[in-house]
């Protein structure tokens, strides 16, 4: 067997174990894929120190009013937009605070835009259009670590003083060199050679989950493991919000639902109303005195008047 050139990215190499998968029974292919996928969490675990260092810096800037921008192409870009789009309903963020940028624009979310990832000029322009500055954090995502659109975007963001991180599934690529924080999750060759929507895509989703979730935790948008900023925009989420209020305060569900309704479905406000026996306006004032942090409002003296 001819070995791949040393310079060939691991995500592009062919794994001999899968050379004849087209001749295998369906269940055997499924088991092979499942076994391959099971190696991804360990690869992510090896990158946890680098992931954590990036998150610490990202969260610090977000607490000062900065934004988090993801930039990717193809599968990486779609995952970027997906993770960003889930922050407002989960954590109550403004849609502008966490944003995903995909090479080729919105049309590339549902249909491949050929050549978009190779357009370095468009990558740099996308960052300029977002008016990126020193408080912002830009995370470039590219399985190969080589997509010119992504590398140029990260390089431009760094020139503008933003914090930068590069998430890739290969070692020592241009994206890692361009970024301040290099996050390399080495997952190895794919079951279908070069199809980085598989293990590489799974790894990127796991890391993006960490980046957005932990950043939100560090910014006080959870209380313990509760989504206190959840947007109660449908029946399921209204029920979840009521259960969160009941769990935190110890109130029964009927009382939690009543407080939540009076609070305009604001979980934090409802919690403070019950815990401090305040009306909605007073609860909001108390929260404002602690920069919206529920822990501060609950830890304050029970008889302290709202500021």
Secondary structure, DSSP 8 states (H G I E B T S, - for coil): -----TTS-GGGS--GGGTTGGGS-HHHHHHHHHHHHTTHHHHHHHTHHHHHHHHHHHHHHHHTT--EEEEE-THHHHHHHHHHHHHHHHH---TTTEEEEETT-GGGGTS--TTGGG-HHHHHHHHHHTT--TT-EEEEE-SSS--HHHHHHHHHHHHTT-EEEEEESSSS-HHHHHSSEEEE----S-SSTT-TTTHHHHHHHHHHHHHHHHHHHHTT--BTTB-TT----SHHHHHHHHHHHHHHH---HHHHHHHHHHTTT-HHHHHHHHHHT--HHHHHHHHHHTTT-HHHHHHS-TT----
